[in-house]
């Protein structure tokens, strides 16, 4: 009788093992390229000095919006810094290096023939990539701080023109427009 239960148990374990995916997971294809990751690490060291510590894997897997903003045939990356799991060696709040009270910075990693450049020009509450006709752009939304009720949203669009990131549009979205988004 014990042998029968033992065999039944082994059969269940074997069947469960057969149903699970036992392949070794490959590295995610959505990680940052090495050169972009190196540039982002230098940027983090520049803004945080010896205090801010962001592990390489945390930065490699950072949430981001990808687009070829400078039309060189290679993707560029706007990093979403709102939820990076960095630490502070001196007991500071690590998020404060990237975010203020109402907005967070979205550093842009731009590919060039000679490497990667970090452009710190965009800040807000959310970012998305889109095309305006054929021009690639980033759209950043943030709470409109000039509105005392904080019910409207300030929307800025950025494009790569004359070899640099430029703000090309700014508008305010009203609450009724937000409801239909």
Buried (B, 14 or more C-beta within 10 A) or exposed (E): EEEEEEEEEEEEEEEEEEEEEEEEEEEEEEBBBEBBBBBBBEBBEEBBEEBBBBEEEBBBBBEBBEBBBBEEEBBBBBBBBBEBEBEBEEEEEBBEBBBEEEBBBBBBBBBEEEEBBBBEBBBBBBBEBEEEEEBBBBBBBBBBEEEEEEEBBBBBBBBBEEEEBEEBEEEEBEEEEEEEE
